[in-house]
Amino acid sequence: MGDSQIEEPQNTAVISINNQDYLNALLEMGIPEDIATQALSITNNESLELAATQALELMDGGNDDNWEDIIESYKMVFVVNSELGMGVGKTAAQVAHAAVGLYKNLMNKPEECEKLGFWQEEGEKKIVLRGTNEGHLKELSTLAVSFNIPHYAVRDAGLTEIPANSFTVLGLFGLEEEVDKVTKKLRLL
């Protein structure tokens, strides 16, 4: 019998990038192109959020042990203007607006993406608290600025149950001890 050789197939994997906008956004976040491309491929170009999280994991060498060493915890807090007397559904919608708006703002800032990754790994802690009125929410917003805490103010369009331009919810994100400097004395909604 003659010598038989088995040819190993060469690795000809082609990384498909179907969303150039996602790639550009990852590059703007300071993620190297090879990592960004790999992250998009792994996540099947499903979303920028997934790709950014994957890219951060790849840049970290995929070492999940680092996540377990985190002592500091992050959270999102939403302070609702209780003076408006919004119904449960309206309140839920306004808190959702705050969560989405705050998250989008954070995703557009490369320095905040890693913090979001930690927050996601920790279970995405979110708390809804009771604010007194618009003046109270403005005071809390001013405090957030003074402590350099990312925040997002929701003003309603006034199409349903409350007046237009009402300050309905203030969303904040950061380390628990930092956010607590602004919201610790407030009660749960």
Secondary structure, 3 states (H helix, E strand, C coil): CCCCCCCCCCCCCCCCCCCHHHHHHHHHCCCCHHHHHHHHHHCCCCCHHHHHHHHHHHHCCCCCHHHHCCCCCEEEEEEEEHHHCCCHHHHHHHHHHHHHHHHHHHHCCHHHHHHHHHHHHCCCCEEEEEECCHHHHHHHHHHHHHCCCCEEEEECCCCCCCCCCCEEEEEEEEEHHHHHHHHCCCCEC
